[in-house]
Amino acid sequence: MSQKVVAAEVDLERKVLQVYGLLKELIREPGAPPCVTCNSRKALAAVWQIVNDLDLVHEELFEYGV
């Protein structure tokens, strides 16, 4: 595997984990409107599928209401 491919894969994984983390932060944001919280939960469930398929993080999302 070339270094460019590996670097691109690492960058992609970093971006996925960044989105995943930001969604978890939005869900816990105090005073956030319900539309932000509810839709962030839906998005987190979808992004969790990516994180799980790429075997980046293993965790249950019950504490986030997902």
C-alpha positions as CSV (number, residue, x, y, z in Angstrom):
1,M,0.0,0.0,0.0
2,S,1.4,3.4,-0.9
3,Q,2.0,6.1,1.6
4,K,-0.5,8.3,-0.2
5,V,-3.2,5.8,0.3
6,V,-2.4,5.2,3.9
7,A,-2.3,9.0,4.6
8,A,-5.6,9.4,2.9
9,E,-7.1,6.6,4.9
10,V,-5.8,8.0,8.2
11,D,-7.1,11.5,7.2
12,L,-10.5,10.0,6.4
13,E,-10.7,8.2,9.8
14,R,-9.7,11.4,11.6
15,K,-12.5,13.3,9.9
16,V,-15.1,10.6,10.7
17,L,-14.0,10.6,14.4
18,Q,-14.1,14.4,14.4
19,V,-17.7,14.4,13.2
20,Y,-18.6,11.6,15.6
21,G,-17.2,13.6,18.6
22,L,-18.8,16.9,17.5
23,L,-22.2,15.2,17.3
24,K,-21.8,13.8,20.9
25,E,-20.9,17.3,22.0
26,L,-24.0,18.8,20.4
27,I,-26.3,16.3,22.1
28,R,-24.9,17.3,25.5
29,E,-24.9,21.1,24.7
30,P,-26.8,22.8,27.5
31,G,-29.7,25.0,26.3
32,A,-29.6,23.6,22.8
33,P,-33.0,23.7,21.1
34,P,-34.8,20.3,20.8
35,C,-34.3,20.3,17.0
36,V,-30.5,20.3,17.5
37,T,-30.5,17.6,20.2
38,C,-33.0,15.3,18.4
39,N,-31.4,15.6,14.9
40,S,-27.9,15.2,16.4
41,R,-29.0,11.9,17.9
42,K,-30.3,10.7,14.5
43,A,-27.0,11.8,12.8
44,L,-24.9,10.2,15.6
45,A,-26.7,6.9,15.0
46,A,-25.8,7.1,11.3
47,V,-22.2,8.1,11.9
48,W,-21.9,5.4,14.5
49,Q,-22.5,2.9,11.7
50,I,-19.5,4.3,9.9
51,V,-17.3,4.3,13.0
52,N,-18.4,0.7,13.8
53,D,-17.8,-0.6,10.3
54,L,-14.3,1.0,10.2
55,D,-13.7,-0.5,13.7
56,L,-12.6,2.8,15.0
57,V,-14.5,2.9,18.3
58,H,-16.6,0.4,20.2
59,E,-19.1,1.9,22.5
60,E,-22.8,1.9,23.3
61,L,-24.6,5.1,22.8
62,F,-27.4,4.7,25.4
63,E,-26.0,7.6,27.4
64,Y,-26.7,9.9,24.4
65,G,-30.3,8.7,24.0
66,V,-29.4,6.8,20.8
